[in-house]
Amino acid sequence: MANILTEFGSVESQPLLAGTEVSALTTSVTLLADQGVLKKGSLLGKVTASGKYKLVSSASNDGSQVASYVLAEDVDTTGADTNAVAYKTGLFRAESLIVASGDTVDAHADELRDVNIYFKTDRG
């Protein structure tokens, strides 16, 4: 019998989801142009004036300082607004969540909890 080698792809070293205690539901969002490549796990905030989303930052004052979604896929926003899939609920690994430089995931815990997004750390 011949050996058959099948490649299943790579295994993520740090999965995004941390459990099934909270259903992980997705929705479609429009990401604001020219943010570069946003990585899966990025926390997104809604820009009030446009209704589009960008990487959350506590330093913003355009509405996007309030986290409301978790990006479900890597997305290149270079040059144009881009549609993407984001989680609107779920339980996530804190170590896999991404915020703007100078910000922290913990700073957004209360607002995320308000929209049924929770996170936990590997530390317990």
LUMVEXVEX-848390 format. One line per field, with one value per residue: residue number from 0; chain; y negated, z, x negated of N, C-alpha, C in turn. Coordinates in pm, 1 decimal. Each point is the difference from the previous one (the first is absolute). Layout:
// residues N
pos: [NUM, ...]
unit: [A, ...]
npy: [Y, ...]
npz: [Z, ...]
npx: [X, ...]
capy: [Y, ...]
capz: [Z, ...]
capx: [X, ...]
cpy: [Y, ...]
cpz: [Z, ...]
cpx: [X, ...]
END
This chain:
// residues 124
pos: [0, 1, 2, 3, 4, 5, 6, 7, 8, 9, 10, 11, 12, 13, 14, 15, 16, 17, 18, 19, 20, 21, 22, 23, 24, 25, 26, 27, 28, 29, 30, 31, 32, 33, 34, 35, 36, 37, 38, 39, 40, 41, 42, 43, 44, 45, 46, 47, 48, 49, 50, 51, 52, 53, 54, 55, 56, 57, 58, 59, 60, 61, 62, 63, 64, 65, 66, 67, 68, 69, 70, 71, 72, 73, 74, 75, 76, 77, 78, 79, 80, 81, 82, 83, 84, 85, 86, 87, 88, 89, 90, 91, 92, 93, 94, 95, 96, 97, 98, 99, 100, 101, 102, 103, 104, 105, 106, 107, 108, 109, 110, 111, 112, 113, 114, 115, 116, 117, 118, 119, 120, 121, 122, 123]
unit: [A, A, A, A, A, A, A, A, A, A, A, A, A, A, A, A, A, A, A, A, A, A, A, A, A, A, A, A, A, A, A, A, A, A, A, A, A, A, A, A, A, A, A, A, A, A, A, A, A, A, A, A, A, A, A, A, A, A, A, A, A, A, A, A, A, A, A, A, A, A, A, A, A, A, A, A, A, A, A, A, A, A, A, A, A, A, A, A, A, A, A, A, A, A, A, A, A, A, A, A, A, A, A, A, A, A, A, A, A, A, A, A, A, A, A, A, A, A, A, A, A, A, A, A]
npy: [117.7, -90.2, -74.9, -54.5, -106.3, -42.3, -118.6, -24.4, -56.8, -121.6, 28.3, -78.9, -73.5, -101.1, 93.9, -55.6, 102.8, -29.0, 24.5, 82.9, -47.9, -79.0, 7.8, 46.2, -119.2, 3.6, -105.4, -71.4, -50.5, -131.4, 35.1, -101.1, -65.3, 49.6, 114.2, 33.6, 99.9, 20.4, 44.3, 127.9, -33.5, -84.9, -81.3, -7.7, -128.0, -46.7, -50.7, -88.0, -82.3, 109.8, 49.0, -32.7, 110.2, -19.1, 23.1, 60.2, -121.2, 15.7, -26.4, 76.1, -91.9, 98.9, 59.3, 9.2, -83.0, 32.0, 106.3, 54.5, 26.9, 128.7, -46.0, 66.3, -91.5, 32.8, -133.4, -16.4, -111.0, 31.2, -129.8, 81.6, -48.1, 87.2, 89.2, 35.0, 113.8, -27.9, 36.8, 23.9, 127.1, 40.3, 107.0, -94.1, 38.9, -56.2, 101.4, 35.4, -84.7, -87.2, -96.3, -127.6, -40.3, 31.9, 90.7, 44.6, 130.1, 4.0, -102.7, 103.9, 58.6, -113.2, -74.3, 88.7, 1.2, -130.3, 45.5, 63.0, -77.1, 117.7, -16.0, 96.8, 2.1, 33.0, -112.7, 12.0]
npz: [0.0, -86.5, 40.1, 60.3, -51.7, 99.7, -59.0, 127.5, -27.4, 33.8, 118.1, 35.7, 31.6, -38.0, 25.4, -75.2, -24.4, 114.8, -66.8, 40.6, 116.0, -91.4, -63.4, -94.9, -6.6, -131.9, -55.1, -95.4, -18.0, -8.2, -38.9, 73.6, -111.0, -52.8, 56.1, -123.7, 37.0, 20.8, 112.6, -22.8, 70.2, -102.1, 106.2, -35.0, -32.7, 17.6, -114.4, 90.0, -57.3, -14.9, 123.7, -36.0, -5.0, 110.7, 2.9, 108.2, 49.2, 125.3, -81.3, -69.3, -75.7, -90.7, 117.8, -70.7, 101.9, -43.0, 55.4, -119.1, -72.7, -38.3, -67.9, -91.7, -74.1, -58.2, -0.1, -129.9, 71.0, -50.7, -7.8, 73.6, 22.7, 99.5, -59.5, 121.2, 53.8, 94.7, 113.2, 22.3, 23.1, 120.0, 21.1, 25.9, -53.5, 115.3, 4.3, -57.0, 92.5, -94.4, 55.7, -15.3, -50.4, 121.0, -55.4, 78.0, -11.0, 115.2, -66.1, -78.2, 112.6, 61.5, -96.6, 0.8, 130.7, -20.0, -92.4, 116.1, 9.8, 23.9, 90.1, -15.1, 101.7, -51.5, 68.4, -47.5]
npx: [-84.5, 28.9, -101.9, 101.8, -58.3, 71.1, -0.8, 17.8, -114.2, -32.2, -45.8, 100.1, -105.7, 74.6, 90.8, 90.6, 79.1, 61.0, 109.1, 95.2, -40.1, -54.1, 116.1, -80.3, 57.8, 16.6, -57.8, 54.8, -123.0, 2.9, -122.6, -36.2, -15.0, -110.0, 39.2, -31.7, -79.5, 128.6, -49.8, 24.0, 107.2, -7.2, -2.4, 126.7, -13.0, 122.8, -42.4, 38.1, -85.8, -74.3, 6.5, -124.1, -72.6, -71.0, -131.1, 46.9, 20.3, -39.9, -102.2, 83.7, 59.1, -0.9, 9.8, -111.9, 8.2, 121.6, -54.8, 31.8, -107.6, -16.9, -103.4, 69.7, -61.1, -114.6, -11.5, -24.8, -11.3, -117.7, 23.5, 73.2, 121.7, 6.1, 79.3, 41.6, -42.0, 89.5, -56.8, 129.7, -27.7, -36.3, -77.3, -91.2, -113.6, -22.7, -85.2, 114.9, 43.4, 32.1, -72.0, 28.8, -112.2, -44.9, 79.0, 99.0, 3.1, -65.9, -47.8, 26.0, -35.1, 29.4, -51.7, -98.3, -3.8, 17.3, -86.1, -17.6, -108.0, -57.3, -95.4, -90.0, -83.0, -115.2, -13.2, 122.1]
capy: [-117.7, -121.0, -106.2, -116.4, -119.3, -101.9, -120.8, -62.2, -140.8, -24.4, -16.3, -128.1, 15.1, -71.3, -17.0, -120.7, 33.5, 57.4, 92.7, -3.4, -43.7, -109.0, 28.9, -90.1, -40.4, -95.0, -97.0, -68.4, -139.3, -72.3, -56.2, -125.8, 14.1, -47.0, 41.3, 106.4, 133.7, 25.0, 142.3, 71.9, -27.0, -144.8, -56.6, -104.1, -102.7, -63.0, -144.0, -53.1, -78.0, 80.3, 130.4, 101.9, 45.5, -2.3, 56.0, -76.9, -72.4, -86.3, -137.2, -58.8, -70.5, 2.4, 111.4, 127.5, 31.5, 99.7, 127.9, 65.4, 123.6, 62.1, 37.6, 145.7, 36.7, -104.5, -80.2, -109.9, -116.3, -96.7, -60.4, -3.8, 62.1, 143.4, 79.8, 107.3, 73.1, -26.6, 62.0, -93.5, 61.7, 114.2, 6.1, -7.9, -0.7, -138.1, -7.9, -3.2, -122.6, -106.2, -139.0, -95.0, -23.0, -85.2, 38.4, 135.7, 73.3, -17.2, -130.5, 11.5, 113.3, -34.1, -25.9, 127.7, 77.9, -56.3, 54.3, 145.9, 48.6, 25.1, 56.0, 51.7, 13.3, 131.5, 2.7, 45.5]
capz: [0.0, -13.0, 98.1, -56.7, 79.2, -19.1, 76.6, 49.6, 30.5, 126.2, 119.6, 64.3, 131.3, 94.8, -55.6, 41.7, 90.9, 126.4, 52.7, -60.0, 99.4, -65.4, -143.8, -87.3, -113.4, -86.3, -78.5, -100.8, 31.8, -97.5, 62.7, -56.1, -85.6, 33.3, 130.9, -24.6, 22.0, 134.5, 28.5, 69.5, 143.6, 24.8, 52.7, -89.9, 49.5, -107.9, -19.5, 3.8, -119.2, -121.6, 25.3, -34.8, 115.4, -3.1, 117.2, 118.0, 70.0, 106.2, -28.2, -102.6, 48.8, -111.3, 24.6, -12.1, 126.1, 66.5, -70.8, -14.6, -76.9, -11.7, -139.1, -12.3, -106.6, -39.9, -107.5, -49.8, -25.8, -75.7, -119.1, -14.1, 103.7, -26.0, 78.2, 74.9, 97.8, 137.9, 105.1, 80.7, 131.8, 15.8, 106.3, -71.3, 74.9, 10.5, -64.2, -144.9, -37.0, -42.1, 7.6, -48.5, 81.8, 115.6, 58.3, 54.2, -10.6, 128.5, 2.9, -72.9, 55.9, 33.0, -121.5, -70.2, 76.0, -32.1, -128.5, 10.8, -37.1, 121.1, -24.1, 116.3, -23.2, 21.7, 138.2, 90.7]
capx: [84.5, -80.4, 22.0, 67.0, -26.4, 101.8, -28.1, 122.6, -24.3, -69.7, 80.7, -28.2, -60.4, 84.3, 134.5, 70.6, 109.8, -45.6, 99.0, 132.9, 97.4, 72.9, 4.3, -75.5, 82.3, -69.8, 74.4, -80.7, -30.9, -81.9, -119.8, -47.6, -117.7, -135.0, -49.4, -96.5, 54.3, 51.2, -13.3, 106.0, -8.8, 0.4, 123.3, 47.2, 91.0, 76.6, -15.6, 136.1, 34.5, 11.4, 59.4, -99.3, -77.0, -145.2, -64.7, 36.8, -105.2, 53.3, -41.5, 87.9, 117.9, 94.7, 91.0, -71.6, -67.2, 83.9, -7.8, 129.5, -13.0, -131.9, -21.3, -6.9, -92.8, -94.8, 58.2, -81.9, 85.1, -77.7, 57.4, 145.6, 82.3, 2.6, 94.4, -65.6, 81.2, -41.7, 79.7, 78.6, 7.2, -89.1, -100.3, -126.7, -125.7, -48.7, -131.3, 17.9, 70.1, -91.9, 45.7, -100.0, -118.3, 25.5, 127.7, 0.0, 125.7, 70.1, 66.9, 126.7, 74.8, 139.4, 78.0, 15.3, 97.3, 131.7, 45.9, -10.4, -132.9, -75.8, -131.4, -71.2, -144.5, -58.1, -50.3, 106.8]
cpy: [-124.3, -98.0, -118.9, -116.6, -103.9, -118.7, -66.7, -147.6, -14.1, -16.7, -132.8, 24.3, -69.8, -19.8, -122.6, 29.8, 73.4, 97.1, -18.9, -44.4, -115.4, 27.8, -104.8, -27.9, -106.1, -93.3, -59.3, -145.3, -61.6, -66.1, -125.5, 21.5, -47.6, 22.6, 106.0, 135.1, 11.7, 150.4, 55.2, -19.8, -147.7, -42.4, -118.8, -94.9, -71.4, -150.8, -58.2, -67.6, 85.9, 132.1, 115.1, 28.4, -14.7, 60.7, -89.9, -65.1, -92.3, -146.4, -68.2, -76.0, -9.1, 111.1, 133.8, 35.6, 105.8, 128.0, 65.6, 131.9, 50.8, 48.2, 150.7, 47.9, -112.9, -74.5, -113.6, -115.5, -106.4, -47.5, -8.4, 56.2, 145.7, 67.3, 115.1, 67.2, -28.2, 75.8, -108.6, 54.8, 111.7, -12.9, 16.0, 6.8, -143.2, -18.1, -7.0, -125.3, -113.7, -135.6, -90.0, -12.3, -97.5, 31.0, 140.5, 63.0, -20.0, -131.5, 5.3, 109.8, -32.4, -21.1, 127.8, 87.7, -48.6, 55.1, 151.7, 57.1, 7.7, 52.9, 52.8, 20.9, 143.9, 16.0, 43.1, -96.2]
cpz: [0.0, 112.0, -69.1, 94.3, -33.4, 88.4, 36.7, 28.0, 134.3, 114.4, 63.3, 137.5, 107.8, -61.1, 59.2, 103.9, 122.6, 59.9, -67.4, 97.8, -51.1, -149.8, -77.8, -124.5, -80.1, -70.1, -103.5, 42.8, -116.8, 74.9, -75.3, -76.0, 67.5, 144.5, -14.9, 16.6, 146.5, 21.2, 69.1, 150.1, 32.8, 56.2, -87.5, 71.3, -117.8, -1.7, -16.3, -130.8, -123.6, 19.5, -36.0, 121.0, -21.2, 128.8, 119.9, 63.9, 102.1, -25.0, -105.6, 65.6, -108.9, 14.7, 0.0, 125.9, 79.6, -82.9, -7.8, -76.9, 6.0, -144.1, -11.0, -102.4, -22.5, -118.8, -36.0, -38.4, -84.5, -121.9, -7.2, 125.1, -38.3, 88.0, 65.6, 91.9, 138.0, 95.3, 75.3, 138.8, 7.3, 120.0, -67.0, 94.1, -0.5, -74.0, -152.6, -48.1, -21.8, 12.4, -52.6, 99.3, 112.5, 71.1, 58.6, -19.7, 127.1, 8.5, -65.0, 55.3, 24.8, -125.6, -82.5, 69.6, -29.7, -130.9, -7.2, -61.4, 129.0, -38.4, 129.5, -38.1, 21.9, 144.0, 98.9, 21.4]
cpx: [-89.2, 32.9, 63.4, -23.1, 105.5, -33.5, 131.4, -16.8, -67.1, 99.2, -37.4, -59.6, 82.9, 138.2, 68.9, 107.6, -52.0, 100.4, 133.7, 108.3, 86.4, -5.3, -77.1, 83.3, -73.2, 98.0, -95.2, -20.7, -76.7, -113.9, -42.3, -130.1, -127.7, -43.1, -108.8, 67.1, 41.6, 1.0, 124.0, -19.6, -3.6, 135.2, 37.9, 95.1, 63.7, -22.7, 140.6, 40.5, 25.6, 73.3, -92.3, -87.3, -149.6, -53.6, 27.3, -122.8, 64.8, -33.2, 87.6, 113.8, 106.5, 104.1, -70.7, -79.1, 77.1, 0.1, 136.8, -5.1, -143.8, -14.6, -26.3, -101.4, -99.9, 60.1, -95.1, 91.5, -70.6, 78.0, 151.1, 68.7, 18.5, 103.8, -74.4, 100.6, -57.1, 91.0, 75.2, 27.7, -102.9, -91.4, -135.4, -119.6, -53.0, -131.9, 9.6, 72.0, -99.3, 69.0, -112.5, -114.6, 33.2, 130.7, -13.4, 136.7, 81.5, 76.0, 138.3, 90.9, 147.0, 84.2, 19.3, 103.8, 142.3, 56.7, -20.0, -127.8, -81.1, -138.6, -58.0, -145.0, -44.4, -47.7, 107.4, 110.1]
END
